C-alpha cells in the first residue's frame, strides 16, 4: 500500500509550530502584583510541570509560583 511520505507541502511551517505550542498547555507561572503572572516554563503534562515547580521552590523559596493550565494563549494562531 503506497504511503504519502511527502507531507511537508500539506503542512505550513507556521501551522506546525502553532500546533506544537498548543501541546504545551501546562505551565509554571510566577505570581506578580496586581493579579499578573509571568510564565516561567511550559510542559505537555501536569506531572512534569509539578515536578519542575518542586525544584524551583527548593531553589527559590521566596518566589510565589504555581502550576496553571493555559488554554487561551496569546500566541495561538487561528
mmCIF file of the N, C-alpha and C atoms, coordinates in Angstrom:
data_MODEL
# 
_entry.id   MODEL 
# 
loop_
_atom_site.group_PDB 
_atom_site.id 
_atom_site.type_symbol 
_atom_site.label_atom_id 
_atom_site.label_alt_id 
_atom_site.label_comp_id 
_atom_site.label_asym_id 
_atom_site.label_entity_id 
_atom_site.label_seq_id 
_atom_site.pdbx_PDB_ins_code 
_atom_site.Cartn_x 
_atom_site.Cartn_y 
_atom_site.Cartn_z 
_atom_site.occupancy 
_atom_site.B_iso_or_equiv 
_atom_site.pdbx_formal_charge 
_atom_site.auth_seq_id 
_atom_site.auth_comp_id 
_atom_site.auth_asym_id 
_atom_site.auth_atom_id 
_atom_site.pdbx_PDB_model_num 
ATOM 1   N N  . UNK A 1 1  ? 0.846  -1.168 0.000  1.00 0.00 ? 1  UNK A N  1 
ATOM 2   C CA . UNK A 1 1  ? 0.000  0.000  0.000  1.00 0.00 ? 1  UNK A CA 1 
ATOM 3   C C  . UNK A 1 1  ? 0.898  1.240  0.000  1.00 0.00 ? 1  UNK A C  1 
ATOM 4   N N  . UNK A 1 2  ? 0.776  2.110  -0.965 1.00 0.00 ? 2  UNK A N  1 
ATOM 5   C CA . UNK A 1 2  ? 1.626  3.297  -1.009 1.00 0.00 ? 2  UNK A CA 1 
ATOM 6   C C  . UNK A 1 2  ? 1.243  4.292  0.075  1.00 0.00 ? 2  UNK A C  1 
ATOM 7   N N  . UNK A 1 3  ? 2.250  4.949  0.606  1.00 0.00 ? 3  UNK A N  1 
ATOM 8   C CA . UNK A 1 3  ? 2.025  5.944  1.635  1.00 0.00 ? 3  UNK A CA 1 
ATOM 9   C C  . UNK A 1 3  ? 2.521  7.291  1.151  1.00 0.00 ? 3  UNK A C  1 
ATOM 10  N N  . UNK A 1 4  ? 1.842  8.314  1.568  1.00 0.00 ? 4  UNK A N  1 
ATOM 11  C CA . UNK A 1 4  ? 2.239  9.661  1.216  1.00 0.00 ? 4  UNK A CA 1 
ATOM 12  C C  . UNK A 1 4  ? 3.260  10.142 2.235  1.00 0.00 ? 4  UNK A C  1 
ATOM 13  N N  . UNK A 1 5  ? 4.534  9.985  1.926  1.00 0.00 ? 5  UNK A N  1 
ATOM 14  C CA . UNK A 1 5  ? 5.580  10.389 2.849  1.00 0.00 ? 5  UNK A CA 1 
ATOM 15  C C  . UNK A 1 5  ? 6.019  11.830 2.619  1.00 0.00 ? 5  UNK A C  1 
ATOM 16  N N  . UNK A 1 6  ? 5.582  12.424 1.516  1.00 0.00 ? 6  UNK A N  1 
ATOM 17  C CA . UNK A 1 6  ? 5.940  13.806 1.227  1.00 0.00 ? 6  UNK A CA 1 
ATOM 18  C C  . UNK A 1 6  ? 4.805  14.711 1.705  1.00 0.00 ? 6  UNK A C  1 
ATOM 19  N N  . UNK A 1 7  ? 4.695  14.871 3.012  1.00 0.00 ? 7  UNK A N  1 
ATOM 20  C CA . UNK A 1 7  ? 3.620  15.654 3.589  1.00 0.00 ? 7  UNK A CA 1 
ATOM 21  C C  . UNK A 1 7  ? 4.050  17.061 3.950  1.00 0.00 ? 7  UNK A C  1 
ATOM 22  N N  . UNK A 1 8  ? 5.269  17.453 3.634  1.00 0.00 ? 8  UNK A N  1 
ATOM 23  C CA . UNK A 1 8  ? 5.750  18.786 4.005  1.00 0.00 ? 8  UNK A CA 1 
ATOM 24  C C  . UNK A 1 8  ? 4.981  19.880 3.276  1.00 0.00 ? 8  UNK A C  1 
ATOM 25  N N  . UNK A 1 9  ? 4.449  19.596 2.089  1.00 0.00 ? 9  UNK A N  1 
ATOM 26  C CA . UNK A 1 9  ? 3.685  20.602 1.366  1.00 0.00 ? 9  UNK A CA 1 
ATOM 27  C C  . UNK A 1 9  ? 2.312  20.835 1.988  1.00 0.00 ? 9  UNK A C  1 
ATOM 28  N N  . UNK A 1 10 ? 1.779  19.827 2.635  1.00 0.00 ? 10 UNK A N  1 
ATOM 29  C CA . UNK A 1 10 ? 0.434  19.955 3.181  1.00 0.00 ? 10 UNK A CA 1 
ATOM 30  C C  . UNK A 1 10 ? 0.403  20.649 4.537  1.00 0.00 ? 10 UNK A C  1 
ATOM 31  N N  . UNK A 1 11 ? 1.542  20.796 5.181  1.00 0.00 ? 11 UNK A N  1 
ATOM 32  C CA . UNK A 1 11 ? 1.602  21.436 6.488  1.00 0.00 ? 11 UNK A CA 1 
ATOM 33  C C  . UNK A 1 11 ? 2.443  22.691 6.370  1.00 0.00 ? 11 UNK A C  1 
ATOM 34  N N  . UNK A 1 12 ? 1.817  23.816 6.658  1.00 0.00 ? 12 UNK A N  1 
ATOM 35  C CA . UNK A 1 12 ? 2.593  25.057 6.608  1.00 0.00 ? 12 UNK A CA 1 
ATOM 36  C C  . UNK A 1 12 ? 3.499  25.134 7.826  1.00 0.00 ? 12 UNK A C  1 
ATOM 37  N N  . UNK A 1 13 ? 4.647  25.769 7.707  1.00 0.00 ? 13 UNK A N  1 
ATOM 38  C CA . UNK A 1 13 ? 5.567  25.855 8.842  1.00 0.00 ? 13 UNK A CA 1 
ATOM 39  C C  . UNK A 1 13 ? 4.943  26.548 10.046 1.00 0.00 ? 13 UNK A C  1 
ATOM 40  N N  . UNK A 1 14 ? 4.177  27.591 9.831  1.00 0.00 ? 14 UNK A N  1 
ATOM 41  C CA . UNK A 1 14 ? 3.567  28.291 10.962 1.00 0.00 ? 14 UNK A CA 1 
ATOM 42  C C  . UNK A 1 14 ? 2.466  27.462 11.592 1.00 0.00 ? 14 UNK A C  1 
ATOM 43  N N  . UNK A 1 15 ? 1.746  26.679 10.790 1.00 0.00 ? 15 UNK A N  1 
ATOM 44  C CA . UNK A 1 15 ? 0.703  25.816 11.338 1.00 0.00 ? 15 UNK A CA 1 
ATOM 45  C C  . UNK A 1 15 ? 1.273  24.731 12.218 1.00 0.00 ? 15 UNK A C  1 
ATOM 46  N N  . UNK A 1 16 ? 2.393  24.153 11.809 1.00 0.00 ? 16 UNK A N  1 
ATOM 47  C CA . UNK A 1 16 ? 3.028  23.105 12.605 1.00 0.00 ? 16 UNK A CA 1 
ATOM 48  C C  . UNK A 1 16 ? 3.572  23.676 13.903 1.00 0.00 ? 16 UNK A C  1 
ATOM 49  N N  . UNK A 1 17 ? 4.151  24.849 13.843 1.00 0.00 ? 17 UNK A N  1 
ATOM 50  C CA . UNK A 1 17 ? 4.682  25.469 15.056 1.00 0.00 ? 17 UNK A CA 1 
ATOM 51  C C  . UNK A 1 17 ? 3.556  25.835 16.011 1.00 0.00 ? 17 UNK A C  1 
ATOM 52  N N  . UNK A 1 18 ? 2.477  26.387 15.480 1.00 0.00 ? 18 UNK A N  1 
ATOM 53  C CA . UNK A 1 18 ? 1.346  26.746 16.338 1.00 0.00 ? 18 UNK A CA 1 
ATOM 54  C C  . UNK A 1 18 ? 0.764  25.505 17.008 1.00 0.00 ? 18 UNK A C  1 
ATOM 55  N N  . UNK A 1 19 ? 0.656  24.406 16.273 1.00 0.00 ? 19 UNK A N  1 
ATOM 56  C CA . UNK A 1 19 ? 0.135  23.171 16.853 1.00 0.00 ? 19 UNK A CA 1 
ATOM 57  C C  . UNK A 1 19 ? 1.056  22.665 17.952 1.00 0.00 ? 19 UNK A C  1 
ATOM 58  N N  . UNK A 1 20 ? 2.363  22.714 17.716 1.00 0.00 ? 20 UNK A N  1 
ATOM 59  C CA . UNK A 1 20 ? 3.324  22.244 18.708 1.00 0.00 ? 20 UNK A CA 1 
ATOM 60  C C  . UNK A 1 20 ? 3.250  23.087 19.978 1.00 0.00 ? 20 UNK A C  1 
ATOM 61  N N  . UNK A 1 21 ? 3.068  24.387 19.828 1.00 0.00 ? 21 UNK A N  1 
ATOM 62  C CA . UNK A 1 21 ? 2.947  25.252 21.004 1.00 0.00 ? 21 UNK A CA 1 
ATOM 63  C C  . UNK A 1 21 ? 1.676  24.948 21.781 1.00 0.00 ? 21 UNK A C  1 
ATOM 64  N N  . UNK A 1 22 ? 0.601  24.594 21.086 1.00 0.00 ? 22 UNK A N  1 
ATOM 65  C CA . UNK A 1 22 ? -0.652 24.293 21.781 1.00 0.00 ? 22 UNK A CA 1 
ATOM 66  C C  . UNK A 1 22 ? -0.556 23.003 22.575 1.00 0.00 ? 22 UNK A C  1 
ATOM 67  N N  . UNK A 1 23 ? 0.388  22.136 22.259 1.00 0.00 ? 23 UNK A N  1 
ATOM 68  C CA . UNK A 1 23 ? 0.546  20.890 23.004 1.00 0.00 ? 23 UNK A CA 1 
ATOM 69  C C  . UNK A 1 23 ? 1.050  21.135 24.414 1.00 0.00 ? 23 UNK A C  1 
ATOM 70  N N  . UNK A 1 24 ? 1.743  22.225 24.626 1.00 0.00 ? 24 UNK A N  1 
ATOM 71  C CA . UNK A 1 24 ? 2.334  22.523 25.928 1.00 0.00 ? 24 UNK A CA 1 
ATOM 72  C C  . UNK A 1 24 ? 1.461  23.524 26.679 1.00 0.00 ? 24 UNK A C  1 
ATOM 73  N N  . UNK A 1 25 ? 0.343  23.056 27.182 1.00 0.00 ? 25 UNK A N  1 
ATOM 74  C CA . UNK A 1 25 ? -0.604 23.941 27.838 1.00 0.00 ? 25 UNK A CA 1 
ATOM 75  C C  . UNK A 1 25 ? -0.373 24.070 29.336 1.00 0.00 ? 25 UNK A C  1 
ATOM 76  N N  . UNK A 1 26 ? 0.336  23.142 29.943 1.00 0.00 ? 26 UNK A N  1 
ATOM 77  C CA . UNK A 1 26 ? 0.633  23.247 31.368 1.00 0.00 ? 26 UNK A CA 1 
ATOM 78  C C  . UNK A 1 26 ? 1.850  24.141 31.542 1.00 0.00 ? 26 UNK A C  1 
ATOM 79  N N  . UNK A 1 27 ? 1.792  25.028 32.525 1.00 0.00 ? 27 UNK A N  1 
ATOM 80  C CA . UNK A 1 27 ? 2.878  25.986 32.705 1.00 0.00 ? 27 UNK A CA 1 
ATOM 81  C C  . UNK A 1 27 ? 3.124  26.241 34.179 1.00 0.00 ? 27 UNK A C  1 
ATOM 82  N N  . UNK A 1 28 ? 4.359  26.627 34.477 1.00 0.00 ? 28 UNK A N  1 
ATOM 83  C CA . UNK A 1 28 ? 4.713  27.126 35.802 1.00 0.00 ? 28 UNK A CA 1 
ATOM 84  C C  . UNK A 1 28 ? 4.735  28.641 35.675 1.00 0.00 ? 28 UNK A C  1 
ATOM 85  N N  . UNK A 1 29 ? 3.944  29.296 36.519 1.00 0.00 ? 29 UNK A N  1 
ATOM 86  C CA . UNK A 1 29 ? 3.815  30.746 36.452 1.00 0.00 ? 29 UNK A CA 1 
ATOM 87  C C  . UNK A 1 29 ? 4.311  31.383 37.746 1.00 0.00 ? 29 UNK A C  1 
ATOM 88  N N  . UNK A 1 30 ? 4.962  32.514 37.588 1.00 0.00 ? 30 UNK A N  1 
ATOM 89  C CA . UNK A 1 30 ? 5.378  33.328 38.732 1.00 0.00 ? 30 UNK A CA 1 
ATOM 90  C C  . UNK A 1 30 ? 4.291  34.363 38.959 1.00 0.00 ? 30 UNK A C  1 
ATOM 91  N N  . UNK A 1 31 ? 3.781  34.430 40.187 1.00 0.00 ? 31 UNK A N  1 
ATOM 92  C CA . UNK A 1 31 ? 2.711  35.371 40.505 1.00 0.00 ? 31 UNK A CA 1 
ATOM 93  C C  . UNK A 1 31 ? 3.299  36.739 40.799 1.00 0.00 ? 31 UNK A C  1 
ATOM 94  N N  . UNK A 1 32 ? 2.760  37.750 40.138 1.00 0.00 ? 32 UNK A N  1 
ATOM 95  C CA . UNK A 1 32 ? 3.222  39.122 40.288 1.00 0.00 ? 32 UNK A CA 1 
ATOM 96  C C  . UNK A 1 32 ? 2.111  39.952 40.927 1.00 0.00 ? 32 UNK A C  1 
ATOM 97  N N  . UNK A 1 33 ? 2.425  41.151 41.393 1.00 0.00 ? 33 UNK A N  1 
ATOM 98  C CA . UNK A 1 33 ? 1.385  42.018 41.977 1.00 0.00 ? 33 UNK A CA 1 
ATOM 99  C C  . UNK A 1 33 ? 0.292  42.365 40.965 1.00 0.00 ? 33 UNK A C  1 
ATOM 100 N N  . UNK A 1 34 ? -0.837 42.799 41.453 1.00 0.00 ? 34 UNK A N  1 
ATOM 101 C CA . UNK A 1 34 ? -1.978 43.213 40.632 1.00 0.00 ? 34 UNK A CA 1 
ATOM 102 C C  . UNK A 1 34 ? -2.511 42.081 39.769 1.00 0.00 ? 34 UNK A C  1 
ATOM 103 N N  . UNK A 1 35 ? -2.591 40.892 40.321 1.00 0.00 ? 35 UNK A N  1 
ATOM 104 C CA . UNK A 1 35 ? -3.120 39.694 39.654 1.00 0.00 ? 35 UNK A CA 1 
ATOM 105 C C  . UNK A 1 35 ? -2.474 39.420 38.299 1.00 0.00 ? 35 UNK A C  1 
ATOM 106 N N  . UNK A 1 36 ? -1.231 39.772 38.145 1.00 0.00 ? 36 UNK A N  1 
ATOM 107 C CA . UNK A 1 36 ? -0.463 39.482 36.940 1.00 0.00 ? 36 UNK A CA 1 
ATOM 108 C C  . UNK A 1 36 ? 0.331  38.196 37.160 1.00 0.00 ? 36 UNK A C  1 
ATOM 109 N N  . UNK A 1 37 ? 0.760  37.575 36.063 1.00 0.00 ? 37 UNK A N  1 
ATOM 110 C CA . UNK A 1 37 ? 1.618  36.397 36.167 1.00 0.00 ? 37 UNK A CA 1 
ATOM 111 C C  . UNK A 1 37 ? 2.587  36.377 34.992 1.00 0.00 ? 37 UNK A C  1 
ATOM 112 N N  . UNK A 1 38 ? 3.679  35.682 35.198 1.00 0.00 ? 38 UNK A N  1 
ATOM 113 C CA . UNK A 1 38 ? 4.709  35.525 34.172 1.00 0.00 ? 38 UNK A CA 1 
ATOM 114 C C  . UNK A 1 38 ? 4.976  34.039 34.011 1.00 0.00 ? 38 UNK A C  1 
ATOM 115 N N  . UNK A 1 39 ? 4.872  33.536 32.785 1.00 0.00 ? 39 UNK A N  1 
ATOM 116 C CA . UNK A 1 39 ? 5.118  32.122 32.527 1.00 0.00 ? 39 UNK A CA 1 
ATOM 117 C C  . UNK A 1 39 ? 6.620  31.864 32.585 1.00 0.00 ? 39 UNK A C  1 
ATOM 118 N N  . UNK A 1 40 ? 7.023  30.933 33.428 1.00 0.00 ? 40 UNK A N  1 
ATOM 119 C CA . UNK A 1 40 ? 8.432  30.568 33.587 1.00 0.00 ? 40 UNK A CA 1 
ATOM 120 C C  . UNK A 1 40 ? 8.802  29.447 32.622 1.00 0.00 ? 40 UNK A C  1 
ATOM 121 N N  . UNK A 1 41 ? 7.953  28.418 32.536 1.00 0.00 ? 41 UNK A N  1 
ATOM 122 C CA . UNK A 1 41 ? 8.241  27.261 31.686 1.00 0.00 ? 41 UNK A CA 1 
ATOM 123 C C  . UNK A 1 41 ? 6.925  26.593 31.299 1.00 0.00 ? 41 UNK A C  1 
ATOM 124 N N  . UNK A 1 42 ? 6.925  25.906 30.148 1.00 0.00 ? 42 UNK A N  1 
ATOM 125 C CA . UNK A 1 42 ? 5.741  25.194 29.653 1.00 0.00 ? 42 UNK A CA 1 
ATOM 126 C C  . UNK A 1 42 ? 6.034  23.704 29.554 1.00 0.00 ? 42 UNK A C  1 
ATOM 127 N N  . UNK A 1 43 ? 4.968  22.907 29.753 1.00 0.00 ? 43 UNK A N  1 
ATOM 128 C CA . UNK A 1 43 ? 5.103  21.456 29.746 1.00 0.00 ? 43 UNK A CA 1 
ATOM 129 C C  . UNK A 1 43 ? 3.899  20.826 29.071 1.00 0.00 ? 43 UNK A C  1 
ATOM 130 N N  . UNK A 1 44 ? 4.084  19.601 28.607 1.00 0.00 ? 44 UNK A N  1 
ATOM 131 C CA . UNK A 1 44 ? 2.997  18.882 27.946 1.00 0.00 ? 44 UNK A CA 1 
ATOM 132 C C  . UNK A 1 44 ? 2.043  18.244 28.942 1.00 0.00 ? 44 UNK A C  1 
ATOM 133 N N  . UNK A 1 45 ? 2.528  17.910 30.126 1.00 0.00 ? 45 UNK A N  1 
ATOM 134 C CA . UNK A 1 45 ? 1.618  17.297 31.087 1.00 0.00 ? 45 UNK A CA 1 
ATOM 135 C C  . UNK A 1 45 ? 1.794  17.910 32.473 1.00 0.00 ? 45 UNK A C  1 
ATOM 136 N N  . UNK A 1 46 ? 0.788  17.737 33.283 1.00 0.00 ? 46 UNK A N  1 
ATOM 137 C CA . UNK A 1 46 ? 0.742  18.344 34.604 1.00 0.00 ? 46 UNK A CA 1 
ATOM 138 C C  . UNK A 1 46 ? 1.818  17.791 35.525 1.00 0.00 ? 46 UNK A C  1 
ATOM 139 N N  . UNK A 1 47 ? 2.112  16.525 35.414 1.00 0.00 ? 47 UNK A N  1 
ATOM 140 C CA . UNK A 1 47 ? 3.110  15.901 36.269 1.00 0.00 ? 47 UNK A CA 1 
ATOM 141 C C  . UNK A 1 47 ? 4.491  16.524 36.080 1.00 0.00 ? 47 UNK A C  1 
ATOM 142 N N  . UNK A 1 48 ? 4.878  16.769 34.828 1.00 0.00 ? 48 UNK A N  1 
ATOM 143 C CA . UNK A 1 48 ? 6.167  17.403 34.572 1.00 0.00 ? 48 UNK A CA 1 
ATOM 144 C C  . UNK A 1 48 ? 6.197  18.822 35.129 1.00 0.00 ? 48 UNK A C  1 
ATOM 145 N N  . UNK A 1 49 ? 5.102  19.544 34.984 1.00 0.00 ? 49 UNK A N  1 
ATOM 146 C CA . UNK A 1 49 ? 5.031  20.913 35.496 1.00 0.00 ? 49 UNK A CA 1 
ATOM 147 C C  . UNK A 1 49 ? 5.148  20.936 37.018 1.00 0.00 ? 49 UNK A C  1 
ATOM 148 N N  . UNK A 1 50 ? 4.481  20.001 37.687 1.00 0.00 ? 50 UNK A N  1 
ATOM 149 C CA . UNK A 1 50 ? 4.547  19.955 39.151 1.00 0.00 ? 50 UNK A CA 1 
ATOM 150 C C  . UNK A 1 50 ? 5.938  19.558 39.636 1.00 0.00 ? 50 UNK A C  1 
ATOM 151 N N  . UNK A 1 51 ? 6.606  18.664 38.922 1.00 0.00 ? 51 UNK A N  1 
ATOM 152 C CA . UNK A 1 51 ? 7.973  18.295 39.283 1.00 0.00 ? 51 UNK A CA 1 
ATOM 153 C C  . UNK A 1 51 ? 8.923  19.471 39.140 1.00 0.00 ? 51 UNK A C  1 
ATOM 154 N N  . UNK A 1 52 ? 8.776  20.246 38.086 1.00 0.00 ? 52 UNK A N  1 
ATOM 155 C CA . UNK A 1 52 ? 9.617  21.431 37.891 1.00 0.00 ? 52 UNK A CA 1 
ATOM 156 C C  . UNK A 1 52 ? 9.306  22.480 38.946 1.00 0.00 ? 52 UNK A C  1 
ATOM 157 N N  . UNK A 1 53 ? 8.037  22.595 39.316 1.00 0.00 ? 53 UNK A N  1 
ATOM 158 C CA . UNK A 1 53 ? 7.640  23.537 40.362 1.00 0.00 ? 53 UNK A CA 1 
ATOM 159 C C  . UNK A 1 53 ? 8.306  23.185 41.686 1.00 0.00 ? 53 UNK A C  1 
ATOM 160 N N  . UNK A 1 54 ? 8.351  21.894 42.032 1.00 0.00 ? 54 UNK A N  1 
ATOM 161 C CA . UNK A 1 54 ? 9.007  21.475 43.281 1.00 0.00 ? 54 UNK A CA 1 
ATOM 162 C C  . UNK A 1 54 ? 10.486 21.864 43.271 1.00 0.00 ? 54 UNK A C  1 
ATOM 163 N N  . UNK A 1 55 ? 11.140 21.673 42.142 1.00 0.00 ? 55 UNK A N  1 
ATOM 164 C CA . UNK A 1 55 ? 12.550 22.037 42.029 1.00 0.00 ? 55 UNK A CA 1 
ATOM 165 C C  . UNK A 1 55 ? 12.738 23.542 42.170 1.00 0.00 ? 55 UNK A C  1 
ATOM 166 N N  . UNK A 1 56 ? 11.906 24.323 41.491 1.00 0.00 ? 56 UNK A N  1 
ATOM 167 C CA . UNK A 1 56 ? 12.021 25.780 41.579 1.00 0.00 ? 56 UNK A CA 1 
ATOM 168 C C  . UNK A 1 56 ? 11.762 26.280 43.000 1.00 0.00 ? 56 UNK A C  1 
ATOM 169 N N  . UNK A 1 57 ? 10.830 25.653 43.692 1.00 0.00 ? 57 UNK A N  1 
ATOM 170 C CA . UNK A 1 57 ? 10.549 26.066 45.081 1.00 0.00 ? 57 UNK A CA 1 
ATOM 171 C C  . UNK A 1 57 ? 11.718 25.753 46.002 1.00 0.00 ? 57 UNK A C  1 
ATOM 172 N N  . UNK A 1 58 ? 12.474 24.700 45.716 1.00 0.00 ? 58 UNK A N  1 
ATOM 173 C CA . UNK A 1 58 ? 13.669 24.407 46.509 1.00 0.00 ? 58 UNK A CA 1 
ATOM 174 C C  . UNK A 1 58 ? 14.774 25.418 46.230 1.00 0.00 ? 58 UNK A C  1 
ATOM 175 N N  . UNK A 1 59 ? 14.902 25.812 44.960 1.00 0.00 ? 59 UNK A N  1 
ATOM 176 C CA . UNK A 1 59 ? 15.965 26.744 44.582 1.00 0.00 ? 59 UNK A CA 1 
ATOM 177 C C  . UNK A 1 59 ? 15.650 28.188 44.953 1.00 0.00 ? 59 UNK A C  1 
ATOM 178 N N  . UNK A 1 60 ? 14.380 28.575 44.850 1.00 0.00 ? 60 UNK A N  1 
ATOM 179 C CA . UNK A 1 60 ? 13.970 29.952 45.142 1.00 0.00 ? 60 UNK A CA 1 
ATOM 180 C C  . UNK A 1 60 ? 12.725 29.929 46.024 1.00 0.00 ? 60 UNK A C  1 
ATOM 181 N N  . UNK A 1 61 ? 12.884 29.699 47.325 1.00 0.00 ? 61 UNK A N  1 
ATOM 182 C CA . UNK A 1 61 ? 11.720 29.559 48.204 1.00 0.00 ? 61 UNK A CA 1 
ATOM 183 C C  . UNK A 1 61 ? 10.943 30.851 48.418 1.00 0.00 ? 61 UNK A C  1 
ATOM 184 N N  . UNK A 1 62 ? 11.534 32.010 48.154 1.00 0.00 ? 62 UNK A N  1 
ATOM 185 C CA . UNK A 1 62 ? 10.858 33.277 48.413 1.00 0.00 ? 62 UNK A CA 1 
ATOM 186 C C  . UNK A 1 62 ? 10.013 33.770 47.236 1.00 0.00 ? 62 UNK A C  1 
ATOM 187 N N  . UNK A 1 63 ? 10.002 33.046 46.113 1.00 0.00 ? 63 UNK A N  1 
ATOM 188 C CA . UNK A 1 63 ? 9.235  33.439 44.929 1.00 0.00 ? 63 UNK A CA 1 
ATOM 189 C C  . UNK A 1 63 ? 7.901  32.698 44.930 1.00 0.00 ? 63 UNK A C  1 
ATOM 190 N N  . UNK A 1 64 ? 6.824  33.406 44.613 1.00 0.00 ? 64 UNK A N  1 
ATOM 191 C CA . UNK A 1 64 ? 5.496  32.809 44.574 1.00 0.00 ? 64 UNK A CA 1 
ATOM 192 C C  . UNK A 1 64 ? 5.242  32.206 43.193 1.00 0.00 ? 64 UNK A C  1 
ATOM 193 N N  . UNK A 1 65 ? 5.115  30.867 43.150 1.00 0.00 ? 65 UNK A N  1 
ATOM 194 C CA . UNK A 1 65 ? 4.942  30.138 41.893 1.00 0.00 ? 65 UNK A CA 1 
ATOM 195 C C  . UNK A 1 65 ? 3.729  29.216 41.983 1.00 0.00 ? 65 UNK A C  1 
ATOM 196 N N  . UNK A 1 66 ? 3.157  28.890 40.828 1.00 0.00 ? 66 UNK A N  1 
ATOM 197 C CA . UNK A 1 66 ? 2.072  27.916 40.794 1.00 0.00 ? 66 UNK A CA 1 
ATOM 198 C C  . UNK A 1 66 ? 1.988  27.277 39.414 1.00 0.00 ? 66 UNK A C  1 
ATOM 199 N N  . UNK A 1 67 ? 1.363  26.088 39.346 1.00 0.00 ? 67 UNK A N  1 
ATOM 200 C CA . UNK A 1 67 ? 1.125  25.403 38.081 1.00 0.00 ? 67 UNK A CA 1 
ATOM 201 C C  . UNK A 1 67 ? -0.234 25.855 37.559 1.00 0.00 ? 67 UNK A C  1 
ATOM 202 N N  . UNK A 1 68 ? -0.272 26.218 36.272 1.00 0.00 ? 68 UNK A N  1 
ATOM 203 C CA . UNK A 1 68 ? -1.516 26.673 35.654 1.00 0.00 ? 68 UNK A CA 1 
ATOM 204 C C  . UNK A 1 68 ? -1.742 25.919 34.348 1.00 0.00 ? 68 UNK A C  1 
ATOM 205 N N  . UNK A 1 69 ? -3.006 25.799 33.959 1.00 0.00 ? 69 UNK A N  1 
ATOM 206 C CA . UNK A 1 69 ? -3.359 25.267 32.647 1.00 0.00 ? 69 UNK A CA 1 
ATOM 207 C C  . UNK A 1 69 ? -3.727 26.461 31.788 1.00 0.00 ? 69 UNK A C  1 
ATOM 208 N N  . UNK A 1 70 ? -2.887 26.758 30.800 1.00 0.00 ? 70 UNK A N  1 
ATOM 209 C CA . UNK A 1 70 ? -3.034 27.942 29.968 1.00 0.00 ? 70 UNK A CA 1 
ATOM 210 C C  . UNK A 1 70 ? -3.661 27.544 28.644 1.00 0.00 ? 70 UNK A C  1 
ATOM 211 N N  . UNK A 1 71 ? -5.017 27.525 28.590 1.00 0.00 ? 71 UNK A N  1 
ATOM 212 C CA . UNK A 1 71 ? -5.696 27.073 27.382 1.00 0.00 ? 71 UNK A CA 1 
ATOM 213 C C  . UNK A 1 71 ? -5.916 28.189 26.372 1.00 0.00 ? 71 UNK A C  1 
ATOM 214 N N  . UNK A 1 72 ? -5.856 29.437 26.772 1.00 0.00 ? 72 UNK A N  1 
ATOM 215 C CA . UNK A 1 72 ? -6.031 30.555 25.848 1.00 0.00 ? 72 UNK A CA 1 
ATOM 216 C C  . UNK A 1 72 ? -4.772 31.402 25.863 1.00 0.00 ? 72 UNK A C  1 
ATOM 217 N N  . UNK A 1 73 ? -3.850 31.054 24.972 1.00 0.00 ? 73 UNK A N  1 
ATOM 218 C CA . UNK A 1 73 ? -2.578 31.758 24.910 1.00 0.00 ? 73 UNK A CA 1 
ATOM 219 C C  . UNK A 1 73 ? -2.629 32.811 23.826 1.00 0.00 ? 73 UNK A C  1 
ATOM 220 N N  . UNK A 1 74 ? -1.868 33.877 24.019 1.00 0.00 ? 74 UNK A N  1 
ATOM 221 C CA . UNK A 1 74 ? -1.818 34.960 23.037 1.00 0.00 ? 74 UNK A CA 1 
ATOM 222 C C  . UNK A 1 74 ? -1.158 34.525 21.747 1.00 0.00 ? 74 UNK A C  1 
ATOM 223 N N  . UNK A 1 75 ? -0.266 33.545 21.784 1.00 0.00 ? 75 UNK A N  1 
ATOM 224 C CA . UNK A 1 75 ? 0.473  33.135 20.593 1.00 0.00 ? 75 UNK A CA 1 
ATOM 225 C C  . UNK A 1 75 ? -0.329 32.231 19.679 1.00 0.00 ? 75 UNK A C  1 
ATOM 226 N N  . UNK A 1 76 ? -1.519 31.802 20.108 1.00 0.00 ? 76 UNK A N  1 
ATOM 227 C CA . UNK A 1 76 ? -2.296 30.859 19.308 1.00 0.00 ? 76 UNK A CA 1 
ATOM 228 C C  . UNK A 1 76 ? -2.689 31.469 17.969 1.00 0.00 ? 76 UNK A C  1 
ATOM 229 N N  . UNK A 1 77 ? -2.520 30.681 16.924 1.00 0.00 ? 77 UNK A N  1 
ATOM 230 C CA . UNK A 1 77 ? -2.869 31.127 15.582 1.00 0.00 ? 77 UNK A CA 1 
ATOM 231 C C  . UNK A 1 77 ? -4.175 30.474 15.177 1.00 0.00 ? 77 UNK A C  1 
ATOM 232 N N  . UNK A 1 78 ? -5.125 31.250 14.757 1.00 0.00 ? 78 UNK A N  1 
ATOM 233 C CA . UNK A 1 78 ? -6.438 30.722 14.382 1.00 0.00 ? 78 UNK A CA 1 
ATOM 234 C C  . UNK A 1 78 ? -6.509 30.546 12.885 1.00 0.00 ? 78 UNK A C  1 
# 
